[in-house]
Structures are given as structure tokens and as C-alpha cells.
Amino acid sequence: MLKNIDPALNADVLHALRSMGHGDTVVVSDTNFPSDSIARQTVLGKLLRIDNVSSARAIEAILSVMPLDTPLQPSAGRMEIMGAPDEIPPVQQEVQAVVDGAEGKPAPLYGIERFAFYEEAKKAYCVITTGENRFYGCFLFTKGVIPPETV
């Protein structure tokens, strides 16, 4: 165990999040997403896992250590429901609450059409699959920066 590190974050996930740079993206996926085949096409080239937790719980852990990109651009995306792109299912509502909490203010998730999401996922730094079994529990986050402390 490490102090002040969420226990849901394993060594492989922590290494990947630390290795990512500003503007790199991470996919957090549900159990139905083609995680392994997509992950093989990412920068990291292998699938990472945070098993046995919901998407919201995994994202809570990830955002406890990873800053989101500036408010000047959308940095938290969600897979849209086919045929109902504006519908926000409970799994996405839960993640929205986590993102807002991590940011300390409303930070609306932007929608990404399902097949466009797959294409964006292939360009990500990595894919982290979760134990989320509800449909549309797939998200894309852009890493931001931690500004230097001013004295």
C-alpha cells in the first residue's frame, strides 16, 4: 500500500497515467467494449485493468491523480447512445458527478458517436477496462497539466 494513493489504482495503471503527457488520452471502458483489440492499437499497446469496480469508481481513482485538460477544451467524453445521442443513462450520470467533483465545478461530458469513439480510442495512450457491466459505460479523458507553484 502507498499513502494517499487510491487502492483501486494498480502499478500498471499508475505507471501508464504517470507516463502520459499533456494532451494524451485515456479510455475507461465497460465490459462490453472491445478493450483488448482496441488497446493493442494504442500507444501503450496492451490492455490495463481496474477490475470489479464500476466505471464511476475507476474514474474516481484515476482523477484522484490525473489532472484533466484546461477548461478551454472538452477533456471528458462519453460514448453516445446509438439513436439517442442526447440521452444520458445512469452510468454516465454517475461519471458526470465524479468528474464535476474532481474538477470542483461543472465540467460537462461531451458526446462521441459510438463508431467515432472506437476510432478515437485507437489513438489513445491506453485503454483501462473496468468491471462496469452497464451499456455505454465508456469514456475518454484528456490529460492536463499541473501548474508550477508560485511563490
C-alpha positions as CSV (number, residue, x, y, z in Angstrom):
1,M,0.0,0.0,0.0
2,L,1.0,3.6,-0.6
3,K,-0.2,6.6,1.3
4,N,-2.7,8.9,-0.4
5,I,-3.0,6.6,-3.5
6,D,-6.4,5.2,-4.2
7,P,-6.2,1.4,-3.7
8,A,-8.1,0.8,-6.9
9,L,-5.0,2.1,-8.8
10,N,-2.6,-0.8,-9.5
11,A,1.0,-0.4,-10.5
12,D,0.4,-0.8,-14.3
13,V,-2.3,1.8,-14.3
14,L,-0.2,4.2,-12.2
15,H,2.7,3.8,-14.5
16,A,0.6,4.5,-17.6
17,L,-1.0,7.6,-16.1
18,R,2.4,8.9,-15.0
19,S,3.9,8.2,-18.4
20,M,1.1,10.1,-20.3
21,G,1.9,13.7,-21.3
22,H,-0.3,16.8,-21.7
23,G,-2.9,16.1,-24.3
24,D,-2.6,12.3,-24.2
25,T,-5.9,10.5,-23.8
26,V,-7.0,7.5,-21.7
27,V,-10.1,5.4,-22.4
28,V,-12.0,3.9,-19.5
29,S,-14.3,1.2,-20.8
30,D,-17.1,-1.1,-19.7
31,T,-17.0,-4.9,-20.1
32,N,-18.7,-4.9,-23.5
33,F,-16.2,-2.6,-25.2
34,P,-13.7,-4.4,-27.5
35,S,-11.0,-3.4,-25.0
36,D,-8.2,-5.8,-25.9
37,S,-8.4,-5.4,-29.6
38,I,-8.5,-1.6,-29.3
39,A,-5.8,-1.5,-26.7
40,R,-3.4,-3.3,-29.0
41,Q,-3.6,-0.3,-31.3
42,T,-3.0,2.4,-28.7
43,V,0.4,3.9,-27.8
44,L,0.8,1.5,-24.8
45,G,-0.2,-1.4,-26.9
46,K,-1.7,-3.5,-24.2
47,L,-4.9,-3.6,-22.1
48,L,-4.9,-2.3,-18.5
49,R,-7.5,-3.3,-15.9
50,I,-9.2,-1.9,-12.9
51,D,-11.4,-5.0,-12.3
52,N,-14.5,-5.5,-10.2
53,V,-15.5,-1.8,-10.0
54,S,-17.9,0.4,-11.9
55,S,-16.8,3.0,-14.4
56,A,-17.5,5.8,-11.9
57,R,-15.4,4.2,-9.2
58,A,-12.5,3.6,-11.6
59,I,-12.7,7.2,-12.9
60,E,-12.8,8.5,-9.3
61,A,-9.5,6.7,-8.7
62,I,-7.9,7.9,-12.0
63,L,-9.0,11.5,-11.5
64,S,-7.5,11.4,-7.9
65,V,-4.1,11.5,-9.6
66,M,-4.6,12.7,-13.2
67,P,-5.5,16.3,-14.0
68,L,-7.9,16.9,-16.8
69,D,-7.0,19.3,-19.6
70,T,-7.8,23.0,-19.4
71,P,-11.4,24.3,-19.4
72,L,-10.6,25.8,-22.8
73,Q,-11.4,22.5,-24.5
74,P,-13.6,19.5,-23.7
75,S,-11.5,16.9,-21.8
76,A,-14.0,14.4,-20.7
77,G,-16.0,12.5,-23.3
78,R,-18.7,9.8,-23.2
79,M,-19.9,7.3,-25.8
80,E,-23.2,8.4,-27.1
81,I,-26.2,6.1,-27.2
82,M,-26.9,5.0,-30.8
83,G,-30.1,6.6,-31.9
84,A,-30.4,8.8,-28.8
85,P,-27.2,10.9,-28.6
86,D,-28.6,13.3,-26.1
87,E,-29.8,10.7,-23.6
88,I,-27.6,10.4,-20.5
89,P,-28.0,6.9,-18.9
90,P,-27.4,6.4,-15.1
91,V,-23.8,5.2,-15.7
92,Q,-22.9,8.4,-17.4
93,Q,-24.8,10.5,-14.8
94,E,-22.7,8.8,-12.1
95,V,-19.4,9.6,-14.0
96,Q,-20.6,13.2,-14.6
97,A,-20.9,13.6,-10.8
98,V,-17.4,12.2,-10.3
99,V,-15.9,14.5,-13.0
100,D,-17.6,17.5,-11.5
101,G,-16.4,16.6,-8.0
102,A,-12.8,16.1,-9.3
103,E,-12.9,19.5,-11.0
104,G,-14.7,21.3,-8.2
105,K,-17.2,22.7,-10.7
106,P,-19.4,21.5,-13.5
107,A,-17.4,20.0,-16.4
108,P,-19.9,18.6,-18.8
109,L,-19.1,15.4,-20.6
110,Y,-19.1,15.8,-24.4
111,G,-20.7,13.1,-26.6
112,I,-18.8,11.0,-29.1
113,E,-20.7,8.9,-31.6
114,R,-20.1,5.2,-31.0
115,F,-18.0,4.4,-34.0
116,A,-16.1,7.7,-33.8
117,F,-15.4,6.7,-30.2
118,Y,-13.8,3.4,-31.4
119,E,-11.6,5.4,-33.8
120,E,-10.6,7.9,-31.1
121,A,-9.9,5.1,-28.7
122,K,-7.3,3.6,-31.1
123,K,-5.4,6.9,-30.9
124,A,-5.4,6.9,-27.1
125,Y,-2.4,6.4,-24.9
126,C,-4.1,3.5,-23.2
127,V,-7.3,1.6,-22.5
128,I,-8.3,0.7,-19.0
129,T,-11.2,-1.7,-18.7
130,T,-13.4,-1.9,-15.6
131,G,-16.0,-4.3,-14.2
132,E,-18.8,-2.0,-15.4
133,N,-21.5,-4.2,-17.0
134,R,-24.0,-1.5,-17.9
135,F,-24.1,-0.4,-21.6
136,Y,-22.4,2.9,-22.6
137,G,-20.0,2.9,-19.6
138,C,-17.2,4.1,-21.9
139,F,-15.3,7.4,-21.5
140,L,-12.3,9.3,-23.0
141,F,-10.3,11.7,-20.9
142,T,-7.6,14.1,-22.0
143,K,-4.7,14.6,-19.5
144,G,-4.0,18.2,-18.5
145,V,-1.1,19.8,-16.6
146,I,-0.2,20.6,-13.0
147,P,1.0,24.2,-13.0
148,P,4.1,25.1,-11.1
149,E,3.6,26.5,-7.6
150,T,4.0,30.3,-7.5
151,V,5.7,31.8,-4.5
